[in-house]
Amino acid sequence: MTLSYKEYQNTAIEQLIKSISDLLPNSAKNKVCVFQSPTGSGKTIMVAKFIETLTKELPEEDFCFLWVSIGKGELHKQSKKSLDKIFDGFPKVNLLEQEFFGSRTFIEQNEVVVVNWEKIRSKERATGEWKNKVMRDGETVNFIDALEKTKEKRKIILIIDESHYASDAQRTTELRDIINADVTLEMSATPKIQPSAQDMAKGIARFVYVDPKDVIEAGMIKKELIINENLGELVDDEKTSQDIIIEAAYNKRLELKEAYKDAGANINPLCLIQLPNAEAGEAKREVIEQFLADKGITEKNGKLAIWLSEDKSDSLYEISDFNSNVEFLLFKQAIDTGWDCPRAHILIKLRDIQSYTFEVQTVGRILRMPQQKHYEDENLNTGYIFTNLQSITVEKEEFNPNIIKHLKALRKKEYKNLKLESYFKSRVDFGDITYSFGKILEKVFCDEFEITINPTLINAAENAEKIKAKGLTTEITAYKESLITDKNISGEDYDEMLGVLNDSDDRTAEARLADNDLQDTFSQLVKENLNGFAPKRSVPTVRGAIYQWFKKYLGINYHLENGVIHIQYLFLHNKNLATFSQLLNKATGEYRPIKKEEVKNKIEETWYEWDIKLDEFYNQHTDEKLDYKLSIYQPCYLNSTRSTPEKEFEKHIESKTDKIEWWFKNGESKKDFFGIKYVENGMPQTFYPDYIINLKSGKIFIGDTKAGGTAKEAGSRAEALQKYIKEQNKKGKNLIGGIIINEKTDCSGHWRVNQSDSYNYDKNDLTEWEYFENMI
């Protein structure tokens, strides 16, 4: 199966390969690599690609894989299905329960055996015997014996999926000891095991981390989750709280369906309804099914699906399809781990007297983006939760602490629409080199060696001669490094050792660079020649362009065994290194204006009429509640990590009750917030001013707080703001504002505002800066 991978996925795959390759040779026990990656980031496909690549890049190593699925349900079968689809025949994947009942005595080389942890871990209380016959002694070989025989032949890499579940339980520890893997890979969004710096230094632990920001920016998961949006509009004495949240979710699903249609996406959004356990769940099920039936949604017509241990709908097999007829799914706990249905968009959690907490994994079921991209309509980039829990406890999400927003603030009733013209630009540039770079590299390399680009017939031998004519070599030899040998240091000189130890007359020996070190050396060379492009996203693309050139013009197929290594040998050869490095630097330099035009062409600009939303949602772990009476939102919640000048300016404007009607703290990067267009380095950008203040004089003040270095760099934004104010005032608005600073570094002085068309900041000369007090 051919898959395209996001840049963060390629990076993580490479780090996994290097980490496991580093750990395997170490003879120590209990070696572990922790792989932390957010829910919805594609952990399974990343680890699957890691397995596939490892078997190809280390053909001399003899190992196999034990993939253990932890948690409830049939996750192990889903894991096998996913792996089969990705591997497409190699490596071979088998379920433990189907293969190891006596007919198999060991795990074969490169084989992946998928295990349901829950099914094999249970023991009889009375006797302490294993319950599962695959683990028990008998007439045939059991799995424990098979593991022993496997370890006589090859190394075992243990992969624990969703490792945060029961990872520290006694039975889990016992099974770890029985398996006694050469390396364990723990994969989880919230791993319980955190390698120590000491273990990392000893080479017995590694940590691979995927930043949630990268996953969100890649469009893989939703930007945020909102709890109980617009419930107040449905409150009615005749309706119960349960009726209200179900109706709110029903209305939201219809709204989202229309939004997908407007976005040109044929997606039928799914609403999940989590029932409480035991008898309470059954009673609620009847009420819900009746409500949905009144809306024409039943299990019989395929619009409702049931996923309970004792009752499962036939329609479940196609529920993940984007245009599936299923609109609502009733469940209890069966889908809290590993379930994959990216069109799931809404979660209803009904009151459960035993739990007031939103489980991270359950909420994670509505995190994924169906088409792995964000849409212009922010409703489609947001997950919605509706609940009638009287007390809500939101567990802090370590990898993305503000993902669940459950604290609601309402806009003051005295607010009158501003109708400000606002600018929004979709983000299309991450400062990276993209696949269009391949053509630039091809031209630069071919021009240097006088090779014809895209000829009818490529003659690899002739091209090799042209390269040799430039003084380079095409002979594939191992890349070696010099090692100092027999270096003697006198004990009396020990304390005097400084600087470089090797002398010109030292004896040396040449040794082949390890494959993983070769990859690092090659990647480092690429990084050094990126001409300012972002390394994390760019290195994989540049490497791919290099591999493609060598394949096309020299016939070295990087898809085949050792193909990548051969290309790296040639690139790093001491006869070739200077030339190839220079050419790479030239190619990335020539790519810069190409990339700039590419980004310009992709930018989607929108001007629209903006007003402050009726309500806003916040998170208790990232936002603080403040007693600010003039804030347009009540209660007032503000991000706890905002800057000191912002905090001090807020205190100042709160004291101006005689001059200020209300103030609004602006956000960024969303259409919900107010934006102004400015141009920097020839590229359009969006400036989100910090504050919009409604003055009692009738004027609207738009300002942005700065301090020190940030004030120096504010020129293009400051001038754009002044231009915007003048243009809007010509259209009938009554706006003032500018960049705001405090004349003292500790914010103990007066606040000043710059209103100049031509911005200048000199901390020693603020004569052109107006006092904020005089403006309001």
Secondary structure, DSSP 8 states (H G I E B T S, - for coil): ------HHHHHHHHHHHHHHHHHTT---SS-EEEEE--TTS-HHHHHHHHHHHHHHH-TT--EEEEEEE-SSTTHHHHHHHHHHHHHTTSS-EEEHHHH-SSS--S--TT-EEEEEHHHHH-B-TTT--BSSTTTS-SSS--HHHHHHHHHHHSEEEEEEETTTTTTTSHHHHHHHHHH--SEEEEEESS-S----HHHHHHTSEEEEE--HHHHHHTTSB-SEEEESTTGGGG--TTS-HHHHHHHHHHHHHHHHHHHHHHTT-----EEEEE--SHHHHHHHHHHHHHHHHHTT--TTTTSEEEEETTEE-GGGGGTTSTT-S--EEEESSTTSSS---TTEEEEEE--BTTB-EE-HHHHGGG-B-TTSS--SSGGGGEEEEEE--SS-EE---TTSTTSEE-EEEEE-TT-----EEEEEE-----S---TTHHHHHHHHHHHHHT--SS-SS--HHHHHHHHHTTT--------EEEEEES----GGGGGG--S----TT-EEEEEE--HHHHHHHHHHHHHTTSTT--HHHHHHHHHHHHHHHHHHHH---TTSTTHHHHHHHHHHSTTTHHHHHHHHHHHHHHHHHHHHHHHHHH--EEEEEE---SEEEE-TTTEEEE--TTBSEESEEEETT--HHHHHHHHHHHT-TTTEEEEEE---SSTTS--EEEEETTEEEEE--SEEEEETTS-EEEEEE--THHHHT-HHHHHHHHHHHHHHHHTT--EEEEEEEESSTTS-S-EEEE--SS----TT--TTEEEHHHH-
